[in-house]
């Protein structure tokens, strides 16, 4: 997605360790119009390649929500996000998985209420980054625990050098990313 690639080139900040800040438009301040176009791009890329029509979009809070919501809106289906913390009002029974977060510096918990995801669902995972694949694998394990069918995985930005896509091969579903980033020393390369 050329528009996204250009934004990353002009606004992405490499903070070291292979981490790029895109908080001016993706995951702190959100460019709503760009996010809507990203949702449309996901819909177009998955059109005709999924084994069935999705009934739910699943993501992880917080940064995956905008792109997932835009995609869900265009598909006219619910978006469900895995919570990272259980508050006192969360009294349901939950599917639970853990992922390793490089930006948080440790393990994170992901929880989805059993009331909102079950064996009748067909799921498309949409998230912000595909790096090591840990978060996506945890989301997929929540889908699997529910008995729902995983149809595909979409991520806004992929970091191929972290080999996350390789860790998703066992799911045997299409994986789409809208932009890829790599580093040549401290120089950010986007394609």
LINKAGI-V541127 format. One record per residue. N is the residue number from 1. D_LAST is the distance of its C-alpha to the last C-alpha in whole Angstrom. Layout:
BEGIN
N&D_LAST ; N&D_LAST
END
This chain:
BEGIN
1&9 ; 2&8 ; 3&11 ; 4&10 ; 5&6 ; 6&9 ; 7&11 ; 8&10 ; 9&9 ; 10&13 ; 11&14 ; 12&13 ; 13&16 ; 14&16 ; 15&19 ; 16&19 ; 17&20 ; 18&16 ; 19&16 ; 20&14 ; 21&17 ; 22&15 ; 23&19 ; 24&19 ; 25&18 ; 26&17 ; 27&20 ; 28&23 ; 29&23 ; 30&21 ; 31&20 ; 32&22 ; 33&21 ; 34&17 ; 35&18 ; 36&20 ; 37&18 ; 38&15 ; 39&19 ; 40&19 ; 41&16 ; 42&17 ; 43&20 ; 44&19 ; 45&17 ; 46&20 ; 47&22 ; 48&24 ; 49&23 ; 50&25 ; 51&28 ; 52&30 ; 53&29 ; 54&28 ; 55&31 ; 56&29 ; 57&26 ; 58&26 ; 59&24 ; 60&25 ; 61&26 ; 62&25 ; 63&21 ; 64&21 ; 65&23 ; 66&22 ; 67&19 ; 68&22 ; 69&24 ; 70&23 ; 71&22 ; 72&26 ; 73&27 ; 74&25 ; 75&27 ; 76&30 ; 77&30 ; 78&31 ; 79&28 ; 80&29 ; 81&28 ; 82&29 ; 83&31 ; 84&31 ; 85&34 ; 86&38 ; 87&40 ; 88&43 ; 89&43 ; 90&41 ; 91&44 ; 92&42 ; 93&42 ; 94&38 ; 95&36 ; 96&35 ; 97&32 ; 98&30 ; 99&27 ; 100&26 ; 101&24 ; 102&23 ; 103&23 ; 104&26 ; 105&27 ; 106&29 ; 107&30 ; 108&30 ; 109&32 ; 110&30 ; 111&33 ; 112&33 ; 113&37 ; 114&39 ; 115&40 ; 116&36 ; 117&35 ; 118&37 ; 119&37 ; 120&37 ; 121&34 ; 122&30 ; 123&27 ; 124&24 ; 125&22 ; 126&20 ; 127&18 ; 128&16 ; 129&15 ; 130&15 ; 131&15 ; 132&19 ; 133&19 ; 134&23 ; 135&23 ; 136&22 ; 137&24 ; 138&27 ; 139&26 ; 140&26 ; 141&30 ; 142&31 ; 143&30 ; 144&32 ; 145&35 ; 146&36 ; 147&36 ; 148&33 ; 149&31 ; 150&27 ; 151&25 ; 152&22 ; 153&19 ; 154&16 ; 155&14 ; 156&12 ; 157&10 ; 158&10 ; 159&11 ; 160&11 ; 161&13 ; 162&16 ; 163&16 ; 164&17 ; 165&16 ; 166&19 ; 167&21 ; 168&21 ; 169&22 ; 170&25 ; 171&25 ; 172&25 ; 173&23 ; 174&19 ; 175&16 ; 176&14 ; 177&11 ; 178&9 ; 179&6 ; 180&5 ; 181&7 ; 182&9 ; 183&11 ; 184&13 ; 185&17 ; 186&16 ; 187&13 ; 188&10 ; 189&7 ; 190&4 ; 191&0
END
